[in-house]
Amino acid sequence: MTDILCEQYERVVGKDNCVAFESLKLQIPADRHRLHYVKIRVRVHRYPDGRLALFHGPRRLADYDANGQPTPPGIQAVA
């Protein structure tokens, strides 16, 4: 349900494996699916409480708090 109520933006990953979003730079962590995401189009989801998430297709790449700091998977901030 929260993905329905979020804002979605499309961005291209930079050469440093980061996504620029507003004044934030979101680093994509290493994963087992790809070595890097350079020049790949990803979606940035911004939720009503300010949290951010990066997606490549249906795969969720990373979660961030409202300040752009990475949060561990499965942990959500409570307002």
PDB file of N, CA, C and O in Angstrom:
ATOM      1  N   MET A   1       0.822  -1.191   0.000  1.00  0.00           N
ATOM      2  CA  MET A   1       0.000   0.000   0.000  1.00  0.00           C
ATOM      3  C   MET A   1       0.868   1.258   0.000  1.00  0.00           C
ATOM      4  O   MET A   1       0.511   2.241  -0.649  1.00  0.00           O
ATOM      5  N   THR A   2       2.009   1.253   0.716  1.00  0.00           N
ATOM      6  CA  THR A   2       2.825   2.456   0.780  1.00  0.00           C
ATOM      7  C   THR A   2       3.433   2.812  -0.565  1.00  0.00           C
ATOM      8  O   THR A   2       3.685   3.989  -0.823  1.00  0.00           O
ATOM      9  N   ASP A   3       3.679   1.822  -1.445  1.00  0.00           N
ATOM     10  CA  ASP A   3       4.219   2.128  -2.772  1.00  0.00           C
ATOM     11  C   ASP A   3       3.195   2.858  -3.636  1.00  0.00           C
ATOM     12  O   ASP A   3       3.573   3.596  -4.546  1.00  0.00           O
ATOM     13  N   ILE A   4       1.921   2.667  -3.367  1.00  0.00           N
ATOM     14  CA  ILE A   4       0.877   3.368  -4.117  1.00  0.00           C
ATOM     15  C   ILE A   4       0.857   4.840  -3.734  1.00  0.00           C
ATOM     16  O   ILE A   4       0.603   5.699  -4.578  1.00  0.00           O
ATOM     17  N   LEU A   5       1.123   5.136  -2.469  1.00  0.00           N
ATOM     18  CA  LEU A   5       1.043   6.503  -1.970  1.00  0.00           C
ATOM     19  C   LEU A   5       2.365   7.259  -2.033  1.00  0.00           C
ATOM     20  O   LEU A   5       2.477   8.339  -1.452  1.00  0.00           O
ATOM     21  N   CYS A   6       3.362   6.724  -2.718  1.00  0.00           N
ATOM     22  CA  CYS A   6       4.665   7.393  -2.769  1.00  0.00           C
ATOM     23  C   CYS A   6       4.854   8.145  -4.075  1.00  0.00           C
ATOM     24  O   CYS A   6       4.182   7.876  -5.071  1.00  0.00           O
ATOM     25  N   GLU A   7       5.784   9.094  -4.048  1.00  0.00           N
ATOM     26  CA  GLU A   7       6.199   9.787  -5.266  1.00  0.00           C
ATOM     27  C   GLU A   7       7.278   8.949  -5.924  1.00  0.00           C
ATOM     28  O   GLU A   7       8.123   8.379  -5.234  1.00  0.00           O
ATOM     29  N   GLN A   8       7.265   8.865  -7.248  1.00  0.00           N
ATOM     30  CA  GLN A   8       8.267   8.082  -7.965  1.00  0.00           C
ATOM     31  C   GLN A   8       8.977   8.968  -8.984  1.00  0.00           C
ATOM     32  O   GLN A   8       8.352   9.735  -9.715  1.00  0.00           O
ATOM     33  N   TYR A   9      10.303   8.838  -9.008  1.00  0.00           N
ATOM     34  CA  TYR A   9      11.138   9.612  -9.924  1.00  0.00           C
ATOM     35  C   TYR A   9      12.104   8.660 -10.613  1.00  0.00           C
ATOM     36  O   TYR A   9      12.578   7.706  -9.997  1.00  0.00           O
ATOM     37  N   GLU A  10      12.398   8.909 -11.871  1.00  0.00           N
ATOM     38  CA  GLU A  10      13.368   8.097 -12.596  1.00  0.00           C
ATOM     39  C   GLU A  10      14.692   8.847 -12.661  1.00  0.00           C
ATOM     40  O   GLU A  10      14.727  10.039 -12.968  1.00  0.00           O
ATOM     41  N   ARG A  11      15.776   8.143 -12.371  1.00  0.00           N
ATOM     42  CA  ARG A  11      17.112   8.720 -12.418  1.00  0.00           C
ATOM     43  C   ARG A  11      18.063   7.735 -13.093  1.00  0.00           C
ATOM     44  O   ARG A  11      17.780   6.539 -13.168  1.00  0.00           O
ATOM     45  N   VAL A  12      19.197   8.249 -13.583  1.00  0.00           N
ATOM     46  CA  VAL A  12      20.252   7.419 -14.153  1.00  0.00           C
ATOM     47  C   VAL A  12      21.408   7.398 -13.163  1.00  0.00           C
ATOM     48  O   VAL A  12      21.808   8.437 -12.637  1.00  0.00           O
ATOM     49  N   VAL A  13      21.938   6.212 -12.917  1.00  0.00           N
ATOM     50  CA  VAL A  13      23.035   6.044 -11.963  1.00  0.00           C
ATOM     51  C   VAL A  13      24.308   6.621 -12.575  1.00  0.00           C
ATOM     52  O   VAL A  13      24.612   6.389 -13.745  1.00  0.00           O
ATOM     53  N   GLY A  14      25.045   7.377 -11.764  1.00  0.00           N
ATOM     54  CA  GLY A  14      26.286   7.996 -12.211  1.00  0.00           C
ATOM     55  C   GLY A  14      27.459   7.036 -12.217  1.00  0.00           C
ATOM     56  O   GLY A  14      27.331   5.874 -11.830  1.00  0.00           O
ATOM     57  N   LYS A  15      28.617   7.540 -12.667  1.00  0.00           N
ATOM     58  CA  LYS A  15      29.834   6.721 -12.757  1.00  0.00           C
ATOM     59  C   LYS A  15      30.354   6.283 -11.406  1.00  0.00           C
ATOM     60  O   LYS A  15      31.143   5.341 -11.323  1.00  0.00           O
ATOM     61  N   ASP A  16      29.925   6.952 -10.341  1.00  0.00           N
ATOM     62  CA  ASP A  16      30.349   6.583  -8.991  1.00  0.00           C
ATOM     63  C   ASP A  16      29.372   5.637  -8.309  1.00  0.00           C
ATOM     64  O   ASP A  16      29.456   5.424  -7.100  1.00  0.00           O
ATOM     65  N   ASN A  17      28.433   5.059  -9.083  1.00  0.00           N
ATOM     66  CA  ASN A  17      27.422   4.132  -8.579  1.00  0.00           C
ATOM     67  C   ASN A  17      26.486   4.813  -7.579  1.00  0.00           C
ATOM     68  O   ASN A  17      25.977   4.176  -6.657  1.00  0.00           O
ATOM     69  N   CYS A  18      26.267   6.115  -7.775  1.00  0.00           N
ATOM     70  CA  CYS A  18      25.383   6.903  -6.921  1.00  0.00           C
ATOM     71  C   CYS A  18      24.268   7.518  -7.762  1.00  0.00           C
ATOM     72  O   CYS A  18      24.403   7.717  -8.969  1.00  0.00           O
ATOM     73  N   VAL A  19      23.174   7.807  -7.084  1.00  0.00           N
ATOM     74  CA  VAL A  19      22.038   8.465  -7.718  1.00  0.00           C
ATOM     75  C   VAL A  19      21.884   9.837  -7.076  1.00  0.00           C
ATOM     76  O   VAL A  19      21.822   9.952  -5.852  1.00  0.00           O
ATOM     77  N   ALA A  20      21.824  10.869  -7.897  1.00  0.00           N
ATOM     78  CA  ALA A  20      21.585  12.218  -7.395  1.00  0.00           C
ATOM     79  C   ALA A  20      20.081  12.427  -7.310  1.00  0.00           C
ATOM     80  O   ALA A  20      19.361  12.244  -8.292  1.00  0.00           O
ATOM     81  N   PHE A  21      19.614  12.812  -6.130  1.00  0.00           N
ATOM     82  CA  PHE A  21      18.190  13.079  -5.936  1.00  0.00           C
ATOM     83  C   PHE A  21      18.054  14.316  -5.069  1.00  0.00           C
ATOM     84  O   PHE A  21      18.430  14.315  -3.897  1.00  0.00           O
ATOM     85  N   GLU A  22      17.510  15.372  -5.661  1.00  0.00           N
ATOM     86  CA  GLU A  22      17.421  16.680  -5.030  1.00  0.00           C
ATOM     87  C   GLU A  22      18.820  17.061  -4.547  1.00  0.00           C
ATOM     88  O   GLU A  22      19.732  17.128  -5.371  1.00  0.00           O
ATOM     89  N   SER A  23      19.033  17.309  -3.281  1.00  0.00           N
ATOM     90  CA  SER A  23      20.374  17.678  -2.817  1.00  0.00           C
ATOM     91  C   SER A  23      21.124  16.486  -2.220  1.00  0.00           C
ATOM     92  O   SER A  23      22.171  16.664  -1.597  1.00  0.00           O
ATOM     93  N   LEU A  24      20.599  15.278  -2.404  1.00  0.00           N
ATOM     94  CA  LEU A  24      21.193  14.078  -1.816  1.00  0.00           C
ATOM     95  C   LEU A  24      21.939  13.270  -2.862  1.00  0.00           C
ATOM     96  O   LEU A  24      21.635  13.341  -4.052  1.00  0.00           O
ATOM     97  N   LYS A  25      22.916  12.506  -2.406  1.00  0.00           N
ATOM     98  CA  LYS A  25      23.630  11.561  -3.253  1.00  0.00           C
ATOM     99  C   LYS A  25      23.439  10.184  -2.609  1.00  0.00           C
ATOM    100  O   LYS A  25      23.949   9.935  -1.517  1.00  0.00           O
ATOM    101  N   LEU A  26      22.716   9.305  -3.273  1.00  0.00           N
ATOM    102  CA  LEU A  26      22.361   7.999  -2.733  1.00  0.00           C
ATOM    103  C   LEU A  26      23.280   6.925  -3.303  1.00  0.00           C
ATOM    104  O   LEU A  26      23.216   6.617  -4.493  1.00  0.00           O
ATOM    105  N   GLN A  27      24.126   6.362  -2.465  1.00  0.00           N
ATOM    106  CA  GLN A  27      25.070   5.316  -2.870  1.00  0.00           C
ATOM    107  C   GLN A  27      24.337   3.979  -2.935  1.00  0.00           C
ATOM    108  O   GLN A  27      23.648   3.594  -1.990  1.00  0.00           O
ATOM    109  N   ILE A  28      24.488   3.280  -4.047  1.00  0.00           N
ATOM    110  CA  ILE A  28      23.879   1.955  -4.189  1.00  0.00           C
ATOM    111  C   ILE A  28      24.850   0.928  -3.622  1.00  0.00           C
ATOM    112  O   ILE A  28      25.987   0.843  -4.086  1.00  0.00           O
ATOM    113  N   PRO A  29      24.429   0.145  -2.631  1.00  0.00           N
ATOM    114  CA  PRO A  29      25.330  -0.854  -2.042  1.00  0.00           C
ATOM    115  C   PRO A  29      25.573  -2.024  -2.999  1.00  0.00           C
ATOM    116  O   PRO A  29      24.774  -2.283  -3.899  1.00  0.00           O
ATOM    117  N   ALA A  30      26.672  -2.713  -2.789  1.00  0.00           N
ATOM    118  CA  ALA A  30      26.991  -3.899  -3.588  1.00  0.00           C
ATOM    119  C   ALA A  30      25.951  -4.979  -3.314  1.00  0.00           C
ATOM    120  O   ALA A  30      25.458  -5.114  -2.195  1.00  0.00           O
ATOM    121  N   ASP A  31      25.625  -5.746  -4.355  1.00  0.00           N
ATOM    122  CA  ASP A  31      24.715  -6.873  -4.171  1.00  0.00           C
ATOM    123  C   ASP A  31      25.167  -8.034  -5.033  1.00  0.00           C
ATOM    124  O   ASP A  31      26.135  -7.920  -5.785  1.00  0.00           O
ATOM    125  N   ARG A  32      24.471  -9.141  -4.923  1.00  0.00           N
ATOM    126  CA  ARG A  32      24.884 -10.351  -5.631  1.00  0.00           C
ATOM    127  C   ARG A  32      24.372 -10.399  -7.071  1.00  0.00           C
ATOM    128  O   ARG A  32      24.772 -11.281  -7.831  1.00  0.00           O
ATOM    129  N   HIS A  33      23.496  -9.472  -7.458  1.00  0.00           N
ATOM    130  CA  HIS A  33      22.901  -9.510  -8.787  1.00  0.00           C
ATOM    131  C   HIS A  33      23.719  -8.787  -9.848  1.00  0.00           C
ATOM    132  O   HIS A  33      23.745  -9.202 -11.007  1.00  0.00           O
ATOM    133  N   ARG A  34      24.399  -7.686  -9.446  1.00  0.00           N
ATOM    134  CA  ARG A  34      25.189  -6.900 -10.393  1.00  0.00           C
ATOM    135  C   ARG A  34      26.422  -6.361  -9.688  1.00  0.00           C
ATOM    136  O   ARG A  34      26.395  -6.118  -8.481  1.00  0.00           O
ATOM    137  N   LEU A  35      27.498  -6.174 -10.433  1.00  0.00           N
ATOM    138  CA  LEU A  35      28.702  -5.572  -9.866  1.00  0.00           C
ATOM    139  C   LEU A  35      28.505  -4.080  -9.651  1.00  0.00           C
ATOM    140  O   LEU A  35      28.986  -3.523  -8.664  1.00  0.00           O
ATOM    141  N   HIS A  36      27.797  -3.428 -10.576  1.00  0.00           N
ATOM    142  CA  HIS A  36      27.523  -1.993 -10.464  1.00  0.00           C
ATOM    143  C   HIS A  36      26.262  -1.678 -11.266  1.00  0.00           C
ATOM    144  O   HIS A  36      25.772  -2.511 -12.028  1.00  0.00           O
ATOM    145  N   TYR A  37      25.751  -0.472 -11.083  1.00  0.00           N
ATOM    146  CA  TYR A  37      24.545  -0.026 -11.783  1.00  0.00           C
ATOM    147  C   TYR A  37      24.815   1.235 -12.606  1.00  0.00           C
ATOM    148  O   TYR A  37      23.885   1.990 -12.889  1.00  0.00           O
ATOM    149  N   VAL A  38      26.054   1.473 -12.988  1.00  0.00           N
ATOM    150  CA  VAL A  38      26.435   2.667 -13.748  1.00  0.00           C
ATOM    151  C   VAL A  38      25.623   2.745 -15.045  1.00  0.00           C
ATOM    152  O   VAL A  38      25.526   1.766 -15.785  1.00  0.00           O
ATOM    153  N   LYS A  39      25.039   3.922 -15.310  1.00  0.00           N
ATOM    154  CA  LYS A  39      24.244   4.238 -16.493  1.00  0.00           C
ATOM    155  C   LYS A  39      22.925   3.477 -16.584  1.00  0.00           C
ATOM    156  O   LYS A  39      22.302   3.460 -17.645  1.00  0.00           O
ATOM    157  N   ILE A  40      22.499   2.862 -15.517  1.00  0.00           N
ATOM    158  CA  ILE A  40      21.229   2.137 -15.481  1.00  0.00           C
ATOM    159  C   ILE A  40      20.142   3.078 -14.968  1.00  0.00           C
ATOM    160  O   ILE A  40      20.388   3.869 -14.057  1.00  0.00           O
ATOM    161  N   ARG A  41      18.957   2.999 -15.538  1.00  0.00           N
ATOM    162  CA  ARG A  41      17.815   3.785 -15.048  1.00  0.00           C
ATOM    163  C   ARG A  41      17.223   3.094 -13.828  1.00  0.00           C
ATOM    164  O   ARG A  41      16.931   1.898 -13.862  1.00  0.00           O
ATOM    165  N   VAL A  42      17.048   3.847 -12.759  1.00  0.00           N
ATOM    166  CA  VAL A  42      16.442   3.341 -11.527  1.00  0.00           C
ATOM    167  C   VAL A  42      15.296   4.269 -11.133  1.00  0.00           C
ATOM    168  O   VAL A  42      15.201   5.397 -11.617  1.00  0.00           O
ATOM    169  N   ARG A  43      14.437   3.783 -10.257  1.00  0.00           N
ATOM    170  CA  ARG A  43      13.357   4.593  -9.714  1.00  0.00           C
ATOM    171  C   ARG A  43      13.662   4.942  -8.271  1.00  0.00           C
ATOM    172  O   ARG A  43      14.107   4.098  -7.493  1.00  0.00           O
ATOM    173  N   VAL A  44      13.418   6.189  -7.927  1.00  0.00           N
ATOM    174  CA  VAL A  44      13.517   6.647  -6.548  1.00  0.00           C
ATOM    175  C   VAL A  44      12.086   6.796  -6.040  1.00  0.00           C
ATOM    176  O   VAL A  44      11.283   7.519  -6.630  1.00  0.00           O
ATOM    177  N   HIS A  45      11.775   6.113  -4.946  1.00  0.00           N
ATOM    178  CA  HIS A  45      10.467   6.253  -4.315  1.00  0.00           C
ATOM    179  C   HIS A  45      10.642   7.118  -3.077  1.00  0.00           C
ATOM    180  O   HIS A  45      11.514   6.862  -2.247  1.00  0.00           O
ATOM    181  N   ARG A  46       9.806   8.145  -2.957  1.00  0.00           N
ATOM    182  CA  ARG A  46       9.804   8.967  -1.738  1.00  0.00           C
ATOM    183  C   ARG A  46       8.454   8.754  -1.062  1.00  0.00           C
ATOM    184  O   ARG A  46       7.405   9.016  -1.651  1.00  0.00           O
ATOM    185  N   TYR A  47       8.493   8.276   0.184  1.00  0.00           N
ATOM    186  CA  TYR A  47       7.298   7.949   0.934  1.00  0.00           C
ATOM    187  C   TYR A  47       6.815   9.165   1.725  1.00  0.00           C
ATOM    188  O   TYR A  47       7.589  10.098   1.938  1.00  0.00           O
ATOM    189  N   PRO A  48       5.564   9.175   2.163  1.00  0.00           N
ATOM    190  CA  PRO A  48       5.017  10.337   2.873  1.00  0.00           C
ATOM    191  C   PRO A  48       5.811  10.755   4.117  1.00  0.00           C
ATOM    192  O   PRO A  48       5.804  11.930   4.486  1.00  0.00           O
ATOM    193  N   ASP A  49       6.487   9.814   4.757  1.00  0.00           N
ATOM    194  CA  ASP A  49       7.275  10.152   5.954  1.00  0.00           C
ATOM    195  C   ASP A  49       8.696  10.611   5.610  1.00  0.00           C
ATOM    196  O   ASP A  49       9.489  10.872   6.514  1.00  0.00           O
ATOM    197  N   GLY A  50       9.031  10.714   4.314  1.00  0.00           N
ATOM    198  CA  GLY A  50      10.337  11.214   3.901  1.00  0.00           C
ATOM    199  C   GLY A  50      11.347  10.141   3.549  1.00  0.00           C
ATOM    200  O   GLY A  50      12.382  10.444   2.955  1.00  0.00           O
ATOM    201  N   ARG A  51      11.069   8.883   3.905  1.00  0.00           N
ATOM    202  CA  ARG A  51      12.002   7.806   3.566  1.00  0.00           C
ATOM    203  C   ARG A  51      12.132   7.680   2.064  1.00  0.00           C
ATOM    204  O   ARG A  51      11.233   8.076   1.322  1.00  0.00           O
ATOM    205  N   LEU A  52      13.259   7.125   1.608  1.00  0.00           N
ATOM    206  CA  LEU A  52      13.534   6.919   0.193  1.00  0.00           C
ATOM    207  C   LEU A  52      13.879   5.457  -0.059  1.00  0.00           C
ATOM    208  O   LEU A  52      14.350   4.762   0.841  1.00  0.00           O
ATOM    209  N   ALA A  53      13.649   5.000  -1.267  1.00  0.00           N
ATOM    210  CA  ALA A  53      14.046   3.654  -1.678  1.00  0.00           C
ATOM    211  C   ALA A  53      14.428   3.707  -3.157  1.00  0.00           C
ATOM    212  O   ALA A  53      13.868   4.486  -3.927  1.00  0.00           O
ATOM    213  N   LEU A  54      15.385   2.870  -3.538  1.00  0.00           N
ATOM    214  CA  LEU A  54      15.802   2.754  -4.937  1.00  0.00           C
ATOM    215  C   LEU A  54      15.354   1.412  -5.484  1.00  0.00           C
ATOM    216  O   LEU A  54      15.476   0.389  -4.811  1.00  0.00           O
ATOM    217  N   PHE A  55      14.832   1.415  -6.715  1.00  0.00           N
ATOM    218  CA  PHE A  55      14.372   0.202  -7.373  1.00  0.00           C
ATOM    219  C   PHE A  55      14.972   0.111  -8.765  1.00  0.00           C
ATOM    220  O   PHE A  55      15.122   1.114  -9.462  1.00  0.00           O
ATOM    221  N   HIS A  56      15.312  -1.116  -9.158  1.00  0.00           N
ATOM    222  CA  HIS A  56      15.686  -1.424 -10.538  1.00  0.00           C
ATOM    223  C   HIS A  56      14.705  -2.495 -10.979  1.00  0.00           C
ATOM    224  O   HIS A  56      14.816  -3.652 -10.575  1.00  0.00           O
ATOM    225  N   GLY A  57      13.738  -2.106 -11.814  1.00  0.00           N
ATOM    226  CA  GLY A  57      12.647  -3.030 -12.142  1.00  0.00           C
ATOM    227  C   GLY A  57      11.886  -3.336 -10.867  1.00  0.00           C
ATOM    228  O   GLY A  57      11.586  -2.419 -10.101  1.00  0.00           O
ATOM    229  N   PRO A  58      11.564  -4.593 -10.617  1.00  0.00           N
ATOM    230  CA  PRO A  58      10.844  -4.932  -9.385  1.00  0.00           C
ATOM    231  C   PRO A  58      11.761  -5.075  -8.162  1.00  0.00           C
ATOM    232  O   PRO A  58      11.275  -5.200  -7.038  1.00  0.00           O
ATOM    233  N   ARG A  59      13.069  -5.058  -8.374  1.00  0.00           N
ATOM    234  CA  ARG A  59      14.028  -5.306  -7.290  1.00  0.00           C
ATOM    235  C   ARG A  59      14.317  -4.034  -6.500  1.00  0.00           C
ATOM    236  O   ARG A  59      14.690  -3.004  -7.061  1.00  0.00           O
ATOM    237  N   ARG A  60      14.137  -4.130  -5.198  1.00  0.00           N
ATOM    238  CA  ARG A  60      14.457  -3.014  -4.300  1.00  0.00           C
ATOM    239  C   ARG A  60      15.955  -3.070  -4.010  1.00  0.00           C
ATOM    240  O   ARG A  60      16.454  -4.051  -3.460  1.00  0.00           O
ATOM    241  N   LEU A  61      16.670  -1.999  -4.391  1.00  0.00           N
ATOM    242  CA  LEU A  61      18.120  -1.988  -4.236  1.00  0.00           C
ATOM    243  C   LEU A  61      18.571  -1.511  -2.871  1.00  0.00           C
ATOM    244  O   LEU A  61      19.512  -2.058  -2.296  1.00  0.00           O
ATOM    245  N   ALA A  62      17.901  -0.489  -2.346  1.00  0.00           N
ATOM    246  CA  ALA A  62      18.350   0.084  -1.077  1.00  0.00           C
ATOM    247  C   ALA A  62      17.250   0.943  -0.468  1.00  0.00           C
ATOM    248  O   ALA A  62      16.345   1.412  -1.158  1.00  0.00           O
ATOM    249  N   ASP A  63      17.355   1.135   0.853  1.00  0.00           N
ATOM    250  CA  ASP A  63      16.457   2.008   1.609  1.00  0.00           C
ATOM    251  C   ASP A  63      17.276   3.089   2.283  1.00  0.00           C
ATOM    252  O   ASP A  63      18.415   2.856   2.689  1.00  0.00           O
ATOM    253  N   TYR A  64      16.689   4.282   2.402  1.00  0.00           N
ATOM    254  CA  TYR A  64      17.369   5.422   3.001  1.00  0.00           C
ATOM    255  C   TYR A  64      16.397   6.163   3.906  1.00  0.00           C
ATOM    256  O   TYR A  64      15.185   6.136   3.692  1.00  0.00           O
ATOM    257  N   ASP A  65      16.946   6.825   4.923  1.00  0.00           N
ATOM    258  CA  ASP A  65      16.102   7.679   5.750  1.00  0.00           C
ATOM    259  C   ASP A  65      15.885   9.009   5.016  1.00  0.00           C
ATOM    260  O   ASP A  65      16.366   9.184   3.896  1.00  0.00           O
ATOM    261  N   ALA A  66      15.176   9.925   5.632  1.00  0.00           N
ATOM    262  CA  ALA A  66      14.846  11.197   4.983  1.00  0.00           C
ATOM    263  C   ALA A  66      16.077  12.051   4.691  1.00  0.00           C
ATOM    264  O   ALA A  66      16.016  12.955   3.857  1.00  0.00           O
ATOM    265  N   ASN A  67      17.202  11.776   5.370  1.00  0.00           N
ATOM    266  CA  ASN A  67      18.439  12.529   5.153  1.00  0.00           C
ATOM    267  C   ASN A  67      19.366  11.860   4.150  1.00  0.00           C
ATOM    268  O   ASN A  67      20.474  12.343   3.918  1.00  0.00           O
ATOM    269  N   GLY A  68      18.929  10.751   3.550  1.00  0.00           N
ATOM    270  CA  GLY A  68      19.739  10.053   2.564  1.00  0.00           C
ATOM    271  C   GLY A  68      20.717   9.053   3.149  1.00  0.00           C
ATOM    272  O   GLY A  68      21.569   8.535   2.428  1.00  0.00           O
ATOM    273  N   GLN A  69      20.613   8.772   4.436  1.00  0.00           N
ATOM    274  CA  GLN A  69      21.489   7.789   5.072  1.00  0.00           C
ATOM    275  C   GLN A  69      20.912   6.387   4.874  1.00  0.00           C
ATOM    276  O   GLN A  69      19.715   6.186   5.077  1.00  0.00           O
ATOM    277  N   PRO A  70      21.737   5.415   4.481  1.00  0.00           N
ATOM    278  CA  PRO A  70      21.227   4.059   4.258  1.00  0.00           C
ATOM    279  C   PRO A  70      20.656   3.459   5.541  1.00  0.00           C
ATOM    280  O   PRO A  70      21.183   3.681   6.631  1.00  0.00           O
ATOM    281  N   THR A  71      19.581   2.701   5.396  1.00  0.00           N
ATOM    282  CA  THR A  71      19.011   1.972   6.518  1.00  0.00           C
ATOM    283  C   THR A  71      19.087   0.490   6.207  1.00  0.00           C
ATOM    284  O   THR A  71      18.943   0.097   5.049  1.00  0.00           O
ATOM    285  N   PRO A  72      19.311  -0.340   7.216  1.00  0.00           N
ATOM    286  CA  PRO A  72      19.381  -1.780   6.983  1.00  0.00           C
ATOM    287  C   PRO A  72      18.044  -2.301   6.457  1.00  0.00           C
ATOM    288  O   PRO A  72      16.995  -1.768   6.817  1.00  0.00           O
ATOM    289  N   PRO A  73      18.065  -3.341   5.606  1.00  0.00           N
ATOM    290  CA  PRO A  73      16.823  -3.892   5.073  1.00  0.00           C
ATOM    291  C   PRO A  73      15.904  -4.374   6.191  1.00  0.00           C
ATOM    292  O   PRO A  73      16.361  -4.948   7.179  1.00  0.00           O
ATOM    293  N   GLY A  74      14.627  -4.138   6.027  1.00  0.00           N
ATOM    294  CA  GLY A  74      13.643  -4.623   6.988  1.00  0.00           C
ATOM    295  C   GLY A  74      13.432  -3.712   8.171  1.00  0.00           C
ATOM    296  O   GLY A  74      12.533  -3.965   8.973  1.00  0.00           O
ATOM    297  N   ILE A  75      14.231  -2.645   8.319  1.00  0.00           N
ATOM    298  CA  ILE A  75      14.063  -1.727   9.438  1.00  0.00           C
ATOM    299  C   ILE A  75      13.466  -0.439   8.906  1.00  0.00           C
ATOM    300  O   ILE A  75      13.994   0.166   7.972  1.00  0.00           O
ATOM    301  N   GLN A  76      12.368  -0.030   9.505  1.00  0.00           N
ATOM    302  CA  GLN A  76      11.711   1.194   9.071  1.00  0.00           C
ATOM    303  C   GLN A  76      11.675   2.167  10.243  1.00  0.00           C
ATOM    304  O   GLN A  76      11.440   1.770  11.384  1.00  0.00           O
ATOM    305  N   ALA A  77      11.907   3.426   9.955  1.00  0.00           N
ATOM    306  CA  ALA A  77      11.841   4.462  10.990  1.00  0.00           C
ATOM    307  C   ALA A  77      10.381   4.706  11.357  1.00  0.00           C
ATOM    308  O   ALA A  77       9.493   4.683  10.504  1.00  0.00           O
ATOM    309  N   VAL A  78      10.160   4.940  12.637  1.00  0.00           N
ATOM    310  CA  VAL A  78       8.828   5.249  13.121  1.00  0.00           C
ATOM    311  C   VAL A  78       8.776   6.727  13.450  1.00  0.00           C
ATOM    312  O   VAL A  78       9.605   7.238  14.204  1.00  0.00           O
ATOM    313  N   ALA A  79       7.803   7.404  12.883  1.00  0.00           N
ATOM    314  CA  ALA A  79       7.698   8.853  13.114  1.00  0.00           C
ATOM    315  C   ALA A  79       7.044   9.160  14.447  1.00  0.00           C
ATOM    316  O   ALA A  79       6.878  10.327  14.799  1.00  0.00           O
TER     317      ALA A  79
END
